[in-house]
Amino acid sequence: MKYFFNSLLIIGIIFSSYNAVAQHQEISEKPTVWKEKNNEKVDSTSILNAFKNGNFNGHFRYFFMSTNNESGLSDYYANALGGGVKFETAKFHNFQFGVSGYYIFNIGSSDFSKKDPVTNLSNRYEIGLFDIQNPSNKNNLNRLEELHVKYNFKNSNINLGKQLLNTSFINLQDGRMRPTVVDGIWIDFNEIKKTKINLGYLYGISPRSTMKYFDLGIYRHLPLRHQSRWNKIKLCWKFRQKWNLYCWFTK
């Protein structure tokens, strides 16, 4: 797996652009972690054309963080460099296939495996650039992020597999090296005027600052400060100027 992501990273460097973009996204926006080209009209009845006209792009990020505590307490710093690639086919009978992966390099940071001798607490912020479950991990920081099949119909779609979501319930949390990714089925229905309906059944999640996918109970296994207030909420309604309906069914 390590060599696979290294190969993808090299290819991504060749094909990627160097435009700087902000990480923050509003809830009303679709995930744009990967900058994708607009859909072009191609022969959607040929699987060969679907792959030949697919969208391939790279994404790279450098992140520096530093914490300067009061005298007597430990100070921390971190330098993280990451890169990844994504490929998504063009439409084939309205179906699309997508896959993406990412690799993070720790290029010079504090020793996060050591606790502060005064408070006996571990680092809180800089470790979030890497793997909070394994603070000493510096060599195996890769993650398969997206692996999904999407069916498109008119202005709507159904997406099955590992994917990025940006909603009021689960959002990208893209404030470190990589965003949160979920695993499940997601329906984006936009066929009713001024009405948007999202229906999803999620059975896995890879929160930011982790390298693996877990059941949705992941947060109760993490340190207290990383716990989330939400867990297995069944139904969430949100009304704005335009109606938005979010239905959640979790394992």
C-alpha positions in Angstrom: 0.0 0.0 0.0 2.9 2.4 0.9 4.4 1.9 -2.6 1.1 2.4 -4.3 0.5 5.8 -2.7 4.1 6.8 -3.4 3.6 6.1 -7.1 0.3 8.0 -7.1 2.0 10.9 -5.4 4.7 11.1 -8.1 2.1 11.0 -10.8 0.1 13.7 -9.0 3.1 16.0 -8.8 3.4 15.8 -12.6 -0.2 16.6 -13.3 -1.2 18.9 -10.5 -1.6 22.7 -10.5 -0.1 25.1 -8.0 -3.2 27.3 -7.3 -3.6 28.1 -3.6 -7.1 27.6 -2.2 -8.7 28.1 1.2 -9.6 25.1 3.2 -12.8 26.4 4.7 -16.1 25.5 3.1 -19.6 26.6 3.9 -22.2 23.9 4.8 -24.2 24.9 1.7 -21.3 24.1 -0.6 -20.4 20.7 -2.0 -16.9 19.3 -1.1 -14.2 20.9 -3.2 -11.2 19.3 -1.7 -10.4 18.1 -5.1 -10.6 20.8 -7.9 -12.5 19.0 -10.7 -13.1 20.2 -14.2 -16.7 20.8 -15.5 -18.5 17.9 -17.0 -18.0 17.8 -20.7 -20.3 16.0 -23.2 -18.8 12.7 -24.2 -20.2 9.4 -25.4 -21.8 8.0 -22.3 -22.4 4.6 -23.8 -18.8 3.6 -24.1 -16.9 2.5 -21.0 -13.6 3.2 -22.8 -14.6 6.8 -23.3 -15.7 7.0 -19.7 -12.1 6.3 -18.6 -10.4 8.2 -21.4 -12.4 11.3 -20.5 -12.2 10.9 -16.8 -11.0 13.6 -14.4 -7.6 13.1 -12.9 -6.1 15.7 -10.5 -3.7 16.1 -7.6 -3.9 17.9 -4.3 -1.0 19.0 -2.2 -0.8 20.7 1.2 1.9 22.0 3.6 0.9 22.8 7.2 3.0 24.3 10.0 1.7 24.5 13.5 3.4 25.7 16.8 2.2 25.9 20.4 4.2 28.2 22.7 3.1 27.5 26.3 4.0 29.3 29.6 7.4 28.7 31.1 7.8 25.3 32.6 5.4 23.6 30.1 6.3 21.8 26.9 6.2 23.7 23.6 5.4 21.9 20.4 5.8 22.4 16.6 4.9 20.3 13.5 5.8 20.4 9.8 3.5 18.3 7.6 3.6 17.8 3.9 1.0 15.8 2.0 -0.1 14.9 -1.4 -2.6 12.7 -3.1 -4.5 12.0 -6.3 -8.1 11.4 -7.4 -9.5 9.8 -10.5 -13.2 9.9 -11.5 -14.5 8.5 -14.7 -16.9 10.4 -17.1 -20.5 9.1 -17.2 -21.1 5.6 -18.5 -24.9 5.0 -18.8 -25.1 7.7 -16.0 -22.7 5.8 -13.7 -19.4 7.1 -12.5 -16.5 5.5 -10.6 -14.2 7.4 -8.3 -11.1 6.7 -6.2 -8.6 8.8 -4.3 -5.8 8.4 -1.9 -3.5 10.6 0.2 -0.1 10.4 1.8 1.2 12.6 4.7 4.9 13.1 5.5 6.1 14.3 8.9 9.1 16.4 7.8 10.2 17.7 11.2 8.1 17.8 14.4 8.2 17.5 18.1 8.0 14.0 19.8 4.3 13.6 20.3 4.7 10.3 22.1 6.1 12.1 25.2 3.7 13.6 27.7 4.3 17.0 29.4 6.2 16.2 32.6 4.2 18.8 34.6 0.6 18.1 33.5 1.1 14.5 32.3 -0.9 15.4 29.2 -0.2 14.6 25.6 0.0 17.1 22.8 -3.4 18.3 21.7 -3.2 20.4 18.5 -0.1 19.5 16.4 -0.8 15.7 16.6 -3.9 16.4 14.6 -1.8 16.9 11.5 -0.9 13.2 11.6 -2.4 10.2 13.4 -4.0 10.9 16.8 -4.3 7.1 17.5 -0.6 6.6 17.0 1.5 9.7 18.0 4.8 8.0 17.2 3.7 7.0 13.6 5.8 8.9 11.1 6.2 6.5 8.3 2.8 4.9 7.5 0.6 8.0 7.1 -1.6 7.0 4.1 -5.3 6.7 3.6 -7.6 5.4 0.9 -10.1 8.3 1.0 -12.7 7.8 -1.7 -13.8 4.6 -3.4 -17.3 4.9 -4.7 -19.8 4.3 -7.5 -22.2 7.2 -8.4 -25.4 7.1 -10.4 -26.6 10.3 -11.9 -30.2 11.1 -12.9 -31.2 14.7 -14.0 -30.1 17.0 -11.2 -29.8 14.3 -8.6 -27.4 11.4 -7.8 -26.9 8.3 -5.6 -23.4 7.7 -4.3 -22.3 4.3 -2.8 -19.0 3.8 -1.0 -16.3 6.0 0.6 -17.0 9.6 -0.1 -16.7 13.2 1.1 -19.8 14.9 2.7 -20.4 18.5 3.7 -23.6 18.9 5.6 -24.8 20.4 8.8 -24.6 17.0 10.5 -21.3 15.6 9.1 -18.9 18.0 7.5 -15.4 18.0 6.2 -13.7 19.5 9.4 -10.9 20.3 7.0 -8.8 22.3 9.4 -5.7 20.0 9.4 -4.1 17.9 6.7 -7.1 15.8 5.5 -10.9 16.1 5.9 -13.3 13.6 7.4 -14.5 10.9 5.0 -17.6 8.6 5.4 -18.5 5.2 4.1 -22.1 4.4 3.1 -24.9 5.4 0.6 -25.9 9.0 0.0 -28.8 10.3 -2.1 -28.8 13.9 -3.3 -32.3 14.6 -4.6 -32.9 18.0 -6.4 -36.0 17.4 -8.6 -38.5 19.5 -6.6 -38.4 23.3 -7.0 -36.8 25.1 -4.1 -36.5 21.8 -2.3 -33.4 19.7 -1.6 -33.6 16.3 0.0 -30.6 14.3 1.3 -31.0 10.7 2.5 -28.1 8.6 3.7 -27.2 5.4 5.4 -23.7 5.6 6.8 -21.8 2.6 8.3 -18.2 3.9 8.4 -16.2 7.0 9.1 -12.6 8.1 8.9 -12.4 11.3 11.0 -9.7 13.9 10.2 -6.4 13.1 11.9 -6.9 9.3 11.6 -5.7 6.8 9.0 -8.4 4.2 9.1 -12.2 3.7 8.8 -14.2 2.8 11.8 -17.8 2.1 12.8 -19.7 5.3 13.7 -18.9 4.7 17.4 -15.3 5.7 16.7 -15.5 8.9 18.9 -16.2 7.0 22.1 -12.8 5.2 21.7 -10.8 8.3 21.3 -9.4 10.5 24.1 -12.1 12.6 25.8 -11.0 15.9 24.2 -11.6 14.3 20.7 -15.1 13.1 21.5 -18.0 14.4 19.6 -21.4 15.3 20.9 -23.2 13.6 18.1 -23.5 9.9 17.8 -26.2 8.0 15.9 -28.7 10.8 15.5 -31.6 9.4 13.5 -33.2 12.4 11.9 -32.1 15.9 11.4 -34.3 18.6 9.9 -32.9 22.0 8.8 -34.9 24.8 7.3 -33.5 27.8 5.5 -34.8 30.0 2.7 -34.9 26.9 0.7 -36.1 23.7 2.3 -33.5 21.2 3.2 -34.3 17.7 4.6 -31.6 15.5 6.0 -32.6 11.9 7.0 -29.9 9.9 8.8 -29.9 6.1 9.4 -26.7 4.9 11.1 -25.7 1.4 12.0 
